[in-house]
Amino acid sequence: MRRRPVLALLAAAVVAVLAAGAYSATRPVRLSATEIAQEGSGDAARGERLFWAGGCVSCHAREAVDQPVLGGGPSLVTPFGTFHGPNISPDPDHGIGRWTLADFANALQRGVDPEGHNLYPAFPYTSYARMTPGDVADLFAYLKTLPPSTDDAPANELPFPYNLRMALGPWKALFLRPSPVISWPNGAPDLVRRGQYLVEGPGHCGECHTPRSLGGAGGLDHDRWLAGGPAPEGEGQIPNITPAGETSDWTEDDLVNYFETGFTPDFDSVGGSMVEVQHNLARLPKDDLAAIAAYLKAIPPVASAK
C-alpha cells in the first residue's frame, strides 16, 4: 500500500520537471543590464542615420517623408499569416512613449516586449541583436523626436499553430545568434568591417537575401549567407548578392551608385521590394554605402539558393 504514495510523488516530480523544462524553453530571455546603454545617453542625430539604415519607416509608416509618422505600416503577407507593423511613435498610449531604453533594447535585440511576451521574428531582431548598445540608444533617442500617432495597427492574422507564441522561445534558442556571420581569419580592412556591421546588423540584409533552414520555418541558413532564395512574402525570388550572384560583375562603385540612384550599371532601375530599401539607403552618407559595397565584394561567393 505504501507504493502508491511513492509512485504519486514520483509522478508529481516528473510533471514538475517537465513543466519547469517547458517554461525554461518558452520563457522570454532579456538582455543583461550590462548589455544596455545608460538611460538617456542616446544622440538623436546619430540615431537618424541608423533609422534609415534599419529601414524602420518601411514597416512602421505609411510613407517615407522627412518626419515620418510611425503609426503602423503596410501589411506583411507571408506563408505563415499576415503581420502588421505596430505603432512605434512616441505616443504614450498607442506607441512606445512610455518605454524605457531597456524596454526598447529588449524588443529590438531579444524580441521581448515590456509585458514579457515573445515577439514574432517578422520583426528582424535576429539581425538587430548585433547592434551596439550605443547605437540602440541613439536610435531610441531619434524615434522620440518623431511625431506621435494615435493609430493602432490591426492584430496579426496568424492561423494555428503559428499563433502560439510558446514556440518562439525554442525558435530563438536555435536561431537568435548575436555573433557576426562572417569571420575574417586573416583580418579585414576597417571599411569592410563597417560594412559588415551595417549589413549584418541594422541593415538586416540577410533577412531577405539569405535562404532559411527547416523548409522556410527556421532561421537564416548562415552556410548560404546572402545567396538569395524565396521572397519572405511567398512570391518571387530574392537575388544572390554574394560575389557569385547576379551582381558578380558589378564594381564597388556600381553598387554605391545603385544604392544612391536606384540605377544598375545597365541602366535598369530598382524594382520590387528593393525600391523601399534603396530609398532608405540613399539617405545614408556615401562612406556608409562604400562600406556596404566593400563588404559585399569581400564575403565568400556562394552559389545561388534554389
C-alpha positions in Angstrom: 0.0 0.0 0.0 2.9 2.3 0.5 3.9 2.1 -3.1 1.0 4.3 -4.3 2.1 7.5 -2.4 5.7 6.9 -3.6 4.6 6.5 -7.2 2.3 9.5 -6.9 5.2 11.6 -5.6 7.4 10.4 -8.4 4.8 11.2 -11.0 4.4 14.7 -9.5 8.1 15.2 -9.6 8.3 14.2 -13.2 5.4 16.5 -14.1 7.2 19.3 -12.2 10.5 18.7 -14.0 8.7 18.6 -17.4 6.8 21.8 -16.6 10.0 23.6 -15.5 11.7 22.5 -18.7 8.8 23.7 -20.8 8.8 27.0 -19.0 12.6 27.4 -19.4 12.3 26.6 -23.1 9.5 29.1 -23.8 10.2 31.9 -21.4 11.5 35.2 -22.9 15.2 35.9 -22.3 16.1 39.5 -21.8 19.4 41.4 -22.1 21.5 41.8 -19.0 21.9 45.3 -17.5 25.5 45.4 -18.8 24.3 45.0 -22.4 22.1 48.1 -22.3 23.4 51.7 -22.5 22.6 54.2 -19.8 19.1 55.7 -19.9 19.1 59.0 -21.8 22.6 58.5 -23.3 21.4 58.4 -26.9 22.2 61.0 -29.5 19.3 61.6 -31.9 21.4 63.0 -34.7 23.4 59.8 -34.8 20.2 57.8 -34.4 18.7 59.2 -37.6 21.5 57.5 -39.6 20.6 54.2 -38.0 16.9 54.8 -38.6 17.4 54.9 -42.4 20.0 52.0 -42.3 17.4 49.9 -40.5 14.6 50.7 -42.8 12.2 51.3 -39.9 10.0 53.5 -42.0 9.2 50.7 -44.4 7.3 48.7 -41.8 6.1 51.3 -39.4 4.9 54.2 -41.5 2.6 54.6 -44.5 5.0 56.8 -46.4 8.7 57.8 -46.1 8.8 61.5 -45.5 11.4 63.6 -43.7 9.4 63.4 -40.5 7.7 60.0 -40.8 4.7 59.2 -38.6 5.4 55.7 -37.3 1.8 54.8 -36.6 2.0 51.4 -38.3 2.9 50.4 -41.8 1.6 48.2 -44.6 0.7 44.6 -44.1 3.3 41.9 -44.5 1.6 38.9 -46.0 3.7 35.7 -45.6 3.0 31.9 -45.8 2.6 31.9 -42.0 0.0 34.6 -41.9 -0.3 38.4 -42.1 1.8 40.6 -39.9 1.1 44.3 -39.2 3.9 46.7 -38.2 2.9 48.3 -34.9 2.9 51.9 -33.8 6.4 52.8 -32.6 5.8 56.6 -32.4 6.4 58.5 -29.2 2.7 58.5 -28.3 2.4 57.3 -24.7 -0.8 55.3 -25.1 -0.7 54.0 -28.7 3.1 53.9 -29.3 6.2 53.5 -27.3 6.2 56.8 -25.5 6.2 55.1 -22.0 9.0 52.7 -22.9 12.4 52.9 -21.2 15.6 52.3 -23.1 15.7 48.9 -21.6 12.2 48.1 -22.9 13.3 49.2 -26.4 16.6 47.4 -26.3 14.9 44.1 -25.3 12.3 44.4 -28.0 14.9 45.4 -30.6 17.6 42.8 -29.8 15.8 40.0 -28.0 12.3 40.1 -29.3 10.7 40.6 -25.9 8.1 43.3 -25.3 7.8 45.2 -22.0 5.0 42.9 -20.9 7.3 39.9 -21.3 5.8 38.5 -24.5 7.9 37.0 -27.2 7.8 38.9 -30.5 7.5 37.3 -33.9 10.7 37.3 -36.0 8.9 39.1 -38.8 10.5 41.9 -36.7 14.1 41.3 -37.6 15.5 41.3 -34.0 17.8 38.4 -35.0 19.8 41.0 -37.0 19.3 44.0 -34.7 20.8 41.8 -31.9 24.2 42.6 -33.5 23.9 46.4 -32.9 26.0 48.1 -30.2 24.3 49.4 -27.0 25.3 52.9 -28.0 23.6 52.6 -31.4 20.5 51.2 -29.9 20.4 54.2 -27.5 20.9 56.6 -30.4 18.1 55.1 -32.4 15.7 55.3 -29.5 16.6 58.9 -29.0 15.8 59.7 -32.6 12.5 57.8 -32.5 11.4 60.1 -29.6 11.9 63.2 -31.8 9.3 62.0 -34.4 5.6 63.0 -34.4 3.3 60.9 -32.1 0.5 59.0 -33.6 -2.7 57.7 -32.0 -3.2 55.0 -34.6 -3.4 51.4 -33.6 -2.2 48.7 -36.0 -4.6 45.7 -36.5 -3.7 42.5 -34.7 -1.6 40.0 -36.6 -3.7 37.4 -38.5 -2.0 34.1 -37.9 -3.6 30.6 -38.2 -2.9 27.8 -35.8 -0.2 26.8 -34.9 1.7 30.0 -35.8 -0.5 32.0 -33.4 1.1 30.1 -30.4 3.9 32.3 -29.0 5.1 29.5 -26.8 7.0 28.1 -29.8 9.1 31.3 -30.1 11.3 30.5 -27.1 12.7 27.3 -28.6 12.9 29.1 -32.0 15.1 31.9 -30.5 17.3 29.3 -28.7 18.0 27.8 -32.2 18.3 30.9 -34.3 19.0 34.1 -32.3 22.8 34.4 -32.7 24.2 37.9 -31.9 27.7 36.9 -33.1 28.9 38.1 -36.6 28.0 35.8 -39.5 31.3 36.2 -41.5 34.6 35.7 -39.8 37.9 37.0 -41.2 40.8 34.6 -40.2 43.3 37.0 -41.7 41.6 40.2 -40.7 39.7 42.7 -42.7 40.0 46.4 -43.5 38.1 48.8 -41.4 35.8 49.7 -44.3 34.8 46.1 -44.7 34.2 45.7 -41.0 32.0 48.8 -41.1 30.1 47.3 -44.0 29.7 44.0 -42.1 28.2 45.8 -39.2 25.7 47.7 -41.3 24.7 44.6 -43.4 24.6 42.0 -40.7 23.2 44.3 -38.0 20.9 47.4 -38.6 20.6 46.8 -42.3 19.3 43.2 -41.8 20.0 42.4 -45.4 20.3 38.7 -44.7 16.6 38.6 -43.6 15.6 38.7 -47.3 18.8 37.7 -49.2 19.5 34.5 -47.2 17.5 31.3 -47.5 16.0 29.8 -44.4 16.5 26.4 -43.0 13.9 23.8 -42.0 11.8 24.3 -45.0 11.4 28.0 -44.6 10.1 27.9 -41.0 13.5 28.2 -39.4 16.2 30.8 -39.1 18.6 32.0 -41.6 20.9 29.4 -43.2 24.3 31.0 -42.5 26.1 28.5 -44.7 24.3 30.1 -47.7 24.7 33.7 -46.4 23.2 36.2 -48.9 22.8 33.5 -51.6 19.2 34.6 -52.3 16.1 32.5 -52.0 12.3 32.6 -51.9 10.8 36.0 -51.0 9.6 36.2 -47.4 6.2 37.2 -48.7 6.0 33.9 -50.6 6.1 35.2 -54.2 9.2 35.7 -56.3 12.9 35.2 -55.7 15.3 37.4 -53.8 18.7 37.6 -55.7 22.1 36.3 -54.6 24.3 39.3 -53.7 27.5 37.4 -52.9 30.4 37.7 -55.4 28.9 34.6 -57.2 25.5 36.1 -57.7 23.6 38.4 -60.0 25.8 41.4 -59.1 29.1 39.5 -59.5 30.3 41.7 -62.4 29.4 45.0 -60.6 32.2 47.1 -59.1 32.0 48.6 -55.7 31.3 52.0 -57.4 28.5 50.3 -59.3 27.0 49.2 -56.0 27.3 52.6 -54.4 25.7 54.2 -57.5 22.8 51.7 -57.3 22.3 52.5 -53.6 22.3 56.2 -54.3 20.2 56.4 -57.5 18.4 53.1 -58.0 20.0 52.5 -61.4 22.0 49.4 -62.3 25.2 49.6 -64.5 23.0 48.5 -67.4 20.7 51.5 -66.8 17.9 49.3 -65.5 16.1 50.6 -62.4 15.4 49.1 -59.0 12.2 47.1 -58.6 10.1 45.1 -56.3 10.6 45.2 -52.5 14.1 46.7 -53.1 12.6 50.0 -54.1 11.9 51.0 -50.5 15.2 49.6 -49.4 17.1 51.7 -52.0 15.1 54.8 -50.9 16.3 54.3 -47.4 19.9 53.6 -48.3 20.0 56.7 -50.4 19.7 58.7 -47.2 22.9 57.3 -45.8 26.2 59.1 -46.1 28.4 57.9 -49.0 31.0 56.4 -46.7 28.4 54.0 -45.3 27.4 53.0 -48.8 31.0 52.4 -49.7 31.4 50.3 -46.7 28.4 48.1 -47.6 29.7 47.7 -51.1 33.2 46.7 -49.8 31.7 44.1 -47.5 29.5 42.6 -50.3 32.6 42.2 -52.5 34.7 40.7 -49.7 32.4 38.0 -48.5 32.8 34.4 -49.8 31.0 33.6 -53.0 28.1 31.2 -52.6 26.1 29.5 -55.4 22.5 30.8 -55.7 20.0 29.1 -53.5 17.1 27.3 -55.2 
